[in-house]
């Protein structure tokens, strides 16, 4: 996915997705771009967050008694996008690990104070980029500290060439065990039970976030779909039922849809502005950028005369 994307911005509709009538009009407008001789049974993908997908499906059910595929909006196949999913996954991480007390060692709140991070890193809804940067700094610090402990050094040495046996020992002692990254520590469980549990959860969640971010930056649809499988379990456990259902729906779509549509669902999830490797972003994040630009233009138009 290194080629630049071919992106076309269509009309801005003054409609409200919370209204069933407006949602139907939005989907009918989307279908107006589809030619009348469109092959029967074929559909186009329409992405959005889980609320958009939910309302699109409800609009299709509302018009399910139509005579043709176009009348009951079946030319549109709703699909949930990735950026909003990551934000909800980050909310689940913060709910588990960003405790109210800074005295709980190993929690994100304690580490946020220790590292002197900006208050914006306390809520993924307000500034997800700050929260992701903070999470990456914390987990990288854990990995570096674990490697130093295993190698028996006080601090990493710049431009030092480590041997393959040294690298292998780090991987062997700090690896995946029971779906959680944990360091084999000699400390007793009673002394560090809460801290080790927080550490294990933090490394596990951060590893998923790293994998998801790298998958979308490289435009790797296969890895994105695998991450959605794991997200489904965490969404269900965290009582984020709607996103858990959307994650399950993706797995059904990959099996149920035609090969061409399943291929679109998996690979047509990214936008690459200028081309190049590692520069993709999710489609819904690209749409958020457009929304911000449009709102800025409207705000600078001034009051109507």
C-alpha positions as CSV (number, residue, x, y, z in Angstrom):
1,X,0.0,0.0,0.0
2,X,2.7,2.5,-1.0
3,X,0.9,4.1,-3.9
4,X,-1.0,7.4,-3.3
5,X,-4.7,7.1,-2.9
6,X,-7.2,8.4,-5.4
7,X,-9.6,10.4,-3.2
8,X,-12.6,12.3,-4.3
9,X,-14.6,14.5,-1.9
10,X,-18.4,14.5,-2.7
11,X,-21.2,16.8,-1.6
12,X,-21.6,18.1,2.0
13,X,-25.1,17.2,3.1
14,X,-26.8,19.2,5.9
15,X,-28.3,16.1,7.4
16,X,-28.3,14.5,10.9
17,X,-27.5,10.8,11.1
18,X,-29.5,10.6,14.4
19,X,-32.6,11.1,12.3
20,X,-33.9,8.0,10.5
21,X,-35.3,10.1,7.7
22,X,-32.1,12.0,7.2
23,X,-30.1,8.7,7.3
24,X,-32.3,7.3,4.5
25,X,-31.7,10.4,2.4
26,X,-28.0,10.2,3.0
27,X,-27.9,6.6,1.8
28,X,-30.1,7.4,-1.2
29,X,-27.7,10.2,-2.1
30,X,-24.8,7.7,-1.9
31,X,-26.7,5.4,-4.2
32,X,-27.2,8.2,-6.7
33,X,-23.5,7.8,-7.7
34,X,-24.1,4.2,-8.6
35,X,-25.1,3.6,-12.2
36,X,-28.5,2.1,-13.0
37,X,-27.0,-0.8,-14.8
38,X,-25.0,-1.8,-11.7
39,X,-24.7,-5.6,-11.7
40,X,-27.3,-7.3,-9.6
41,X,-26.0,-8.5,-6.2
42,X,-23.0,-6.1,-6.3
43,X,-22.7,-3.5,-3.5
44,X,-20.4,-0.6,-2.6
45,X,-18.7,-0.3,0.9
46,X,-19.7,2.6,3.1
47,X,-17.5,3.1,6.1
48,X,-18.0,4.9,9.4
49,X,-18.0,4.4,13.2
50,X,-20.3,1.8,14.8
51,X,-23.1,4.4,15.2
52,X,-23.1,5.2,11.5
53,X,-23.1,1.5,10.6
54,X,-25.9,0.8,13.1
55,X,-28.0,3.6,11.6
56,X,-27.3,2.5,8.1
57,X,-28.4,-1.1,8.9
58,X,-31.5,0.3,10.6
59,X,-32.3,2.4,7.5
60,X,-32.0,-0.7,5.3
61,X,-34.4,-2.6,7.7
62,X,-36.8,0.3,7.6
63,X,-37.1,0.0,3.8
64,X,-36.8,-3.8,3.6
65,X,-40.2,-4.0,1.8
66,X,-38.9,-2.2,-1.3
67,X,-39.4,-3.8,-4.7
68,X,-35.8,-3.5,-5.9
69,X,-32.4,-3.7,-4.5
70,X,-32.0,0.1,-4.9
71,X,-35.2,0.9,-3.1
72,X,-34.3,-1.0,0.0
73,X,-30.8,0.5,0.0
74,X,-29.1,-2.9,-0.5
75,X,-26.5,-1.3,-2.9
76,X,-24.8,-0.1,0.3
77,X,-22.7,-2.4,2.5
78,X,-21.9,-0.8,5.9
79,X,-18.5,-1.4,7.3
80,X,-17.0,-0.2,10.6
81,X,-13.7,1.7,10.3
82,X,-10.5,1.5,12.4
83,X,-9.7,4.9,14.0
84,X,-12.8,5.0,16.1
85,X,-12.3,1.4,17.1
86,X,-8.8,2.2,18.4
87,X,-10.2,5.1,20.3
88,X,-12.7,2.9,22.0
89,X,-10.0,0.3,22.7
90,X,-7.9,3.0,24.3
91,X,-10.9,4.0,26.4
92,X,-11.1,0.4,27.7
93,X,-7.3,0.5,28.5
94,X,-7.7,3.8,30.5
95,X,-10.7,2.4,32.3
96,X,-8.7,-0.6,33.5
97,X,-5.3,1.0,34.2
98,X,-5.8,4.7,34.7
99,X,-6.9,4.4,38.3
100,X,-8.1,7.2,40.5
101,X,-5.1,7.0,42.9
102,X,-1.5,7.8,41.8
103,X,-0.3,5.5,44.6
104,X,-1.1,2.4,42.7
105,X,2.2,1.4,41.2
106,X,2.3,0.4,37.6
107,X,-1.0,2.1,36.7
108,X,-1.0,4.7,34.0
109,X,-2.0,7.5,36.4
110,X,1.0,6.8,38.6
111,X,3.3,6.7,35.5
112,X,1.7,9.8,34.0
113,X,2.7,11.8,37.1
114,X,6.1,10.2,37.3
115,X,6.8,11.1,33.6
116,X,5.2,14.6,33.9
117,X,2.9,14.0,31.0
118,X,0.4,16.6,29.8
119,X,-3.1,16.4,31.4
120,X,-4.5,15.7,27.9
121,X,-3.1,12.2,28.2
122,X,-5.7,11.5,30.9
123,X,-8.6,11.0,28.4
124,X,-8.4,9.4,25.0
125,X,-11.6,11.2,23.9
126,X,-10.1,14.6,24.4
127,X,-6.7,13.9,22.8
128,X,-6.1,10.3,21.6
129,X,-2.7,11.2,20.0
130,X,-1.4,12.3,23.4
131,X,-2.7,9.1,25.0
132,X,-1.1,6.9,22.3
133,X,2.2,8.7,22.6
134,X,2.1,8.3,26.4
135,X,1.3,4.6,26.2
136,X,4.1,4.0,23.7
137,X,6.6,5.9,25.9
138,X,5.5,3.7,28.9
139,X,5.7,0.4,27.2
140,X,9.1,1.2,25.5
141,X,10.4,2.1,28.9
142,X,9.3,-1.2,30.3
143,X,10.9,-3.1,27.4
144,X,14.2,-1.2,27.8
145,X,14.2,-1.7,31.6
146,X,13.5,-5.5,31.1
147,X,16.3,-5.8,28.5
148,X,18.8,-4.0,30.8
149,X,17.8,-6.3,33.7
150,X,18.3,-9.4,31.6
151,X,21.6,-8.3,30.1
152,X,22.9,-7.1,33.5
153,X,23.5,-3.5,32.6
154,X,22.5,-0.3,34.3
155,X,21.4,1.6,31.2
156,X,21.5,1.0,27.4
157,X,24.7,2.1,25.7
158,X,24.3,4.2,22.5
159,X,25.8,2.6,19.3
160,X,26.5,-0.7,21.1
161,X,26.3,-3.8,19.0
162,X,24.6,-6.6,21.0
163,X,25.2,-10.2,19.9
164,X,22.5,-12.6,18.7
165,X,22.7,-14.7,21.9
166,X,22.1,-11.6,24.0
167,X,19.1,-10.6,21.9
168,X,17.8,-14.2,22.1
169,X,18.0,-14.2,25.9
170,X,15.9,-11.0,26.0
171,X,13.3,-12.5,23.7
172,X,13.2,-15.8,25.6
173,X,12.8,-14.2,29.1
174,X,10.4,-11.4,28.0
175,X,7.9,-13.2,25.7
176,X,4.3,-14.0,25.2
177,X,3.0,-16.2,28.1
178,X,-0.8,-16.8,28.4
179,X,-1.6,-13.9,26.1
180,X,0.3,-11.4,28.3
181,X,3.9,-10.1,28.0
182,X,5.6,-10.7,31.4
183,X,9.1,-10.6,32.7
184,X,10.1,-13.7,34.7
185,X,10.8,-12.0,38.0
186,X,12.2,-13.6,41.1
187,X,10.1,-11.4,43.4
188,X,7.4,-13.1,45.4
189,X,3.8,-12.9,44.1
190,X,2.5,-11.5,47.4
191,X,4.9,-8.5,47.3
192,X,4.2,-7.4,43.8
193,X,0.9,-9.0,42.9
194,X,-0.9,-5.8,41.9
195,X,2.1,-4.2,40.2
196,X,2.8,-7.3,38.2
197,X,-0.8,-7.6,37.1
198,X,-0.9,-4.0,36.0
199,X,2.4,-4.5,34.2
200,X,1.2,-7.6,32.4
201,X,-2.1,-5.9,31.3
202,X,-0.3,-2.8,30.2
203,X,2.3,-4.7,28.0
204,X,-0.4,-6.9,26.5
205,X,-2.7,-3.9,25.6
206,X,0.2,-1.8,24.4
207,X,1.4,-4.6,22.2
208,X,-2.0,-4.8,20.5
209,X,-2.0,-1.0,20.0
210,X,1.5,-1.2,18.5
211,X,0.4,-4.0,16.1
212,X,-2.8,-2.1,15.1
213,X,-0.9,1.1,14.4
214,X,1.8,-0.6,12.4
215,X,-0.8,-2.6,10.4
216,X,-2.7,0.5,9.4
217,X,0.4,2.6,8.6
218,X,1.5,-0.2,6.3
219,X,-1.9,-0.7,4.9
220,X,-2.0,-4.4,5.9
221,X,-5.6,-5.5,5.8
222,X,-4.8,-9.1,6.9
223,X,-3.2,-7.9,10.2
224,X,-6.0,-5.4,10.8
225,X,-8.6,-8.2,10.6
226,X,-6.6,-10.3,13.0
227,X,-6.4,-7.4,15.4
228,X,-10.2,-7.0,15.2
229,X,-10.6,-10.6,16.4
230,X,-8.7,-9.9,19.5
231,X,-10.4,-6.5,20.0
232,X,-13.7,-8.3,19.9
233,X,-12.8,-10.3,23.1
234,X,-11.7,-7.1,24.9
235,X,-14.7,-5.1,23.8
236,X,-17.0,-7.9,25.1
237,X,-15.1,-8.2,28.4
238,X,-15.1,-4.4,28.8
239,X,-18.9,-4.2,28.2
240,X,-18.4,-2.3,25.0
241,X,-21.2,-4.4,23.4
242,X,-21.8,-2.4,20.2
243,X,-18.2,-2.5,19.1
244,X,-17.9,-6.2,20.1
245,X,-20.9,-6.9,17.8
246,X,-19.3,-4.8,15.0
247,X,-16.0,-6.8,15.4
248,X,-18.0,-10.0,15.1
249,X,-19.8,-8.6,12.1
250,X,-16.5,-8.0,10.3
251,X,-15.6,-11.7,10.7
252,X,-19.1,-12.7,9.3
253,X,-18.7,-10.3,6.4
254,X,-15.3,-11.8,5.4
255,X,-17.0,-15.2,5.0
256,X,-20.4,-14.1,3.8
257,X,-19.6,-11.4,1.2
258,X,-18.4,-12.2,-2.4
259,X,-14.6,-12.5,-2.8
260,X,-14.4,-9.1,-4.4
261,X,-16.4,-7.4,-1.6
262,X,-14.5,-9.3,1.1
263,X,-11.2,-8.1,-0.6
264,X,-12.5,-4.5,-0.5
265,X,-13.5,-4.8,3.1
266,X,-10.0,-6.0,4.0
267,X,-7.9,-3.7,1.9
268,X,-10.0,-0.6,1.1
269,X,-9.6,0.7,4.7
270,X,-6.7,3.1,4.2
271,X,-5.8,6.5,2.7
272,X,-2.3,7.4,1.6
273,X,-2.0,11.1,0.8
274,X,1.4,11.3,-0.9
275,X,2.4,7.7,-1.4
276,X,5.3,5.8,0.3
277,X,5.6,3.0,2.8
278,X,4.3,3.4,6.3
279,X,2.2,6.5,5.5
280,X,-1.3,5.1,5.4
281,X,-4.1,6.3,7.7
282,X,-7.6,4.8,8.3
283,X,-10.4,6.2,6.1
284,X,-12.4,7.5,9.0
285,X,-9.4,9.5,10.3
286,X,-9.1,11.0,6.8
287,X,-12.8,11.8,7.0
288,X,-12.3,13.5,10.4
289,X,-9.6,15.7,8.8
290,X,-12.1,16.7,6.1
291,X,-14.8,17.4,8.7
292,X,-12.4,19.7,10.6
293,X,-11.5,21.6,7.5
294,X,-15.2,22.1,6.5
295,X,-16.2,23.2,10.0
296,X,-13.3,25.7,10.0
297,X,-14.5,27.1,6.7
298,X,-18.1,27.4,8.0
299,X,-16.9,29.1,11.2
300,X,-14.9,31.7,9.3
301,X,-17.9,32.6,7.0
302,X,-19.4,34.7,9.8
303,X,-23.0,35.3,10.6
304,X,-25.5,35.1,7.7
305,X,-26.6,38.5,6.4
